[in-house]
Amino acid sequence: MGSTRTDEFDEFVTARWSALFHLARLLTGGDRHRAEDLLQEALVKLWFAWPRVGSQAPEPYVRKVLARAAARSARRRWWGERPVGEVPERAAAGDVSAAVAERTRLEAALALLPAPQRAAVVLRYYQDLPEAQVAEALGCPLGTARSHASRGIARLRQLLADAIEPVG
């Protein structure tokens, strides 16, 4: 039975890793390293809960763990050093990667939102979850989840309208 549990868990992780990692990146404001840590923490919790949630709904469980862990992580003042080898270069003129630039611009704007608003916007509009599931994942009342999403979208609109030049 232990082998079946391991196989099912491995299949789930293999099938959903990319989508869950992207969600974690959005929840952490685009920080790849924090997203990897966040996802690893969520998958460890899923492993221990697998006998209970594996046959029912493992993905909503992981989303809930990710959203709550991201909010907890955002309250920390310091995550450690983040050294870089070189300063990033600006995109070359005439670059045809408009979609990548727009995505980067959106991720940068998302990173400026407070963690609860960012989580609500990502879960509601990127993951396309119903408001009730967003509230459940955030561990707050439905009205609070709606408020976070509404304020987050309003702030995103303001941030994206204020940017005269696209990133890059």
C-alpha positions in Angstrom: 0.0 0.0 0.0 2.9 2.4 0.7 4.2 1.9 -2.8 0.8 2.8 -4.2 0.7 6.0 -2.1 4.1 6.9 -3.3 3.2 6.3 -6.9 0.0 8.3 -6.8 1.8 11.2 -5.0 4.6 11.1 -7.6 2.2 11.1 -10.5 0.3 14.1 -9.0 3.5 16.1 -8.5 4.8 15.2 -11.9 1.6 16.3 -13.6 1.0 19.5 -11.6 4.5 20.7 -10.8 4.7 23.4 -13.5 1.3 24.9 -12.7 1.9 24.8 -9.0 5.3 26.4 -9.3 3.9 29.2 -11.5 1.3 29.8 -8.9 3.9 29.9 -6.1 6.0 32.4 -8.2 3.0 34.7 -8.6 2.2 34.4 -4.9 5.7 35.4 -3.9 5.9 38.3 -6.3 8.1 36.6 -8.9 10.8 35.5 -6.5 11.9 32.1 -8.0 13.8 31.0 -5.0 11.1 31.8 -2.5 8.6 30.1 -4.8 10.7 26.9 -4.8 10.9 26.9 -1.0 7.1 27.7 -0.7 6.2 24.8 -3.1 8.5 22.4 -1.4 6.9 23.3 2.0 3.4 22.8 0.5 4.3 19.4 -1.1 5.8 18.2 2.2 2.5 19.0 3.9 0.6 17.3 1.1 2.7 14.2 1.5 1.6 13.9 5.1 -2.0 14.6 4.2 -2.0 12.4 1.1 -3.9 9.5 2.7 -6.7 11.9 3.6 -6.8 14.2 0.5 -5.0 12.2 -2.3 -8.1 10.5 -3.6 -10.3 13.6 -3.2 -8.9 17.0 -4.0 -5.1 17.4 -3.6 -4.8 20.5 -5.8 -7.2 22.7 -3.8 -5.3 21.5 -0.6 -2.0 22.6 -2.1 -3.4 25.9 -3.2 -4.6 26.6 0.3 -1.2 25.7 1.8 0.6 27.8 -0.8 -1.6 30.8 -0.2 -1.4 30.6 3.6 2.4 30.0 3.5 2.9 32.9 1.1 1.0 35.2 3.5 3.0 34.0 6.4 6.2 34.4 4.5 5.3 38.0 3.4 5.0 39.0 7.1 8.7 38.2 7.7 11.0 41.1 7.5 14.0 39.2 6.1 14.3 36.1 4.0 18.1 36.0 3.7 20.5 37.5 1.2 19.8 37.3 -2.5 23.1 37.8 -4.2 23.3 38.2 -8.0 26.3 37.8 -10.2 25.6 40.7 -12.5 23.1 43.6 -12.7 20.4 42.6 -15.2 20.6 44.2 -18.6 17.8 46.1 -20.2 16.0 44.5 -23.2 17.4 45.5 -26.6 15.5 47.9 -28.8 13.4 46.2 -31.4 12.8 43.1 -29.2 9.8 41.2 -30.4 9.0 39.6 -27.0 6.1 41.9 -26.2 4.2 39.1 -24.5 7.2 38.3 -22.2 7.6 42.0 -21.4 3.9 42.4 -20.6 4.0 39.3 -18.3 7.1 40.7 -16.6 5.3 44.0 -16.2 2.3 42.3 -14.6 4.4 40.2 -12.3 6.3 43.3 -11.2 3.0 45.1 -10.5 1.7 42.0 -8.6 4.8 42.0 -6.4 3.9 45.5 -5.2 0.5 44.3 -3.9 0.2 43.3 -0.2 0.3 39.6 0.2 -3.4 39.0 0.9 -4.4 41.1 -2.1 -1.9 39.4 -4.3 -3.0 35.9 -3.2 -6.7 36.8 -3.8 -6.1 38.2 -7.2 -3.9 35.3 -8.3 -6.3 32.7 -7.0 -9.4 34.4 -8.3 -8.3 35.6 -11.7 -5.2 33.6 -12.7 -6.4 30.3 -11.2 -10.0 31.2 -12.0 -11.3 29.9 -8.7 -14.8 30.8 -7.4 -14.8 33.4 -4.6 -15.8 30.8 -2.0 -12.7 28.7 -2.8 -10.5 31.8 -2.7 -11.9 32.6 0.8 -11.4 29.1 1.9 -7.8 29.0 0.6 -7.0 32.3 2.3 -8.8 31.2 5.5 -11.0 34.3 5.7 -14.6 35.2 5.2 -16.1 35.5 1.7 -16.5 39.3 2.0 -12.9 39.7 3.0 -11.7 37.7 0.1 -13.9 39.7 -2.2 -12.5 42.9 -0.7 -8.9 41.7 -1.1 -9.5 40.8 -4.8 -11.3 44.1 -5.5 -8.7 46.3 -3.9 -5.9 44.2 -5.6 -7.4 44.7 -9.0 -8.0 48.4 -8.5 -4.4 48.8 -7.3 -3.1 46.7 -10.3 -5.0 48.9 -12.7 -3.5 52.0 -11.1 0.0 50.6 -11.2 -0.3 49.5 -14.8 -1.8 52.7 -15.9 0.9 54.8 -14.2 3.6 53.0 -16.1 4.3 55.1 -19.1 6.8 52.7 -20.6 6.5 49.0 -20.6 9.2 47.0 -18.7 12.1 46.2 -20.9 
